[in-house]
Amino acid sequence: MHDYASMLALLRAAAVDLQRHARSSDKERIARMTTERTLRNRALAISHRLDGMDEPSRRQYLAEAVRRL
């Protein structure tokens, strides 16, 4: 399995950045979308998905997954 801890750290950083740049009307919705449980489940799913990929595909998928947060 790809490094779960690094996936979780990337997702947490993206969530914080998303919260920081969000309009005040969107902050509550974003907070519900980025709970710790949600981020952990997403990190686990991403790390499982990355296991079967080659390196170039892995980088592209990871960048898309974090952006789609």
N, C-alpha and C positions, 0 to 999 in steps of 0.2 A: 504494500500500500504506500502511495506517495505520502509525504510528510504531513500528517494531519495537523500538527501544531503550527506549521508555517501557513497552511491554508486558513486556519482559524485566525491567525494573526493578520493575514491579508484582509480577510473579510471584516474583522473588527475595525481595522484602520479605515477601510472603505466606508463602513457604517458611520464612523465618527465624522469622516469628511463629508459624507452625505448629509448628516444632521447639521453640521456647521454651515453648510452652504444652502440649506433649505429655507424656503420662506416660512414664516411663523405659522401660517395656515397649514403647511404640510408636515410640520415637525411631529405632530401626534401620530399621523399615519405612518411616517417613516419609523418612529419608535416602535410601533406595533409590528412592522415588517422586519425589524432588525433586533429582535429579542435575542438573548444569549442562546436560548434553546434553538431558535431558527438558524442562527449562525453556526452552531455546532452541527446541526443536521446537514446544513448545506456544505460545510467543510468536509464532513464524512462522505457525502455523496460525490463531491468533487474529487476527493483523494481516491476513491474507488474507481471513478471514471478515468482518472489519469493513469492508472496502472497499466492498462493495455495499449497506451498510445506511445508513439515515437516522440522524440524530443521536440521537433518543430511543431507538431500538432499539439503537444502538451502545452507549450508556451501560448499558442494562439487560443486554445480552449480556456486556459486559466485566465488570460486577460479578458476574454469575453464573459466568463463566469463572474468575475469580480465587478466588471462594468455593469452587468445586468442586475446587480444587487439593488 
